[in-house]
Amino acid sequence: MSKKKNKAPLRLNRLRVILADKGISQTEFAEMIGVERSQISRICTNRTEPTLKLLYKMAQALKIEVAELLTPISSLQEHFPAPNSKK
């Protein structure tokens, strides 16, 4: 019988953290980039992913690089190990 490991949910974006750091509410940010607040909420909670176009629009509005909105590859290795690695 195999036991499933209870891992924390994978978080691929940092939008929630960046908005908090900049003191911008989800509602304010949604208005800045012309989308519904619910869409920003879904992105912040990783229920949906932004399109590349929206990702660039978000980065531009926040005056940051797109890469800053994404989780570094190194932190994903725990969830997606290399094909030849043993765990």
Secondary structure, 3 states (H helix, E strand, C coil): CCCCCCCCCCCCECHHHHHHHHCCCHHHHHHHHCCCHHHHHHHHCCCCCCCHHHHHHHHHHHCCCHHHHECCHHHHCCCCCCCCCCC
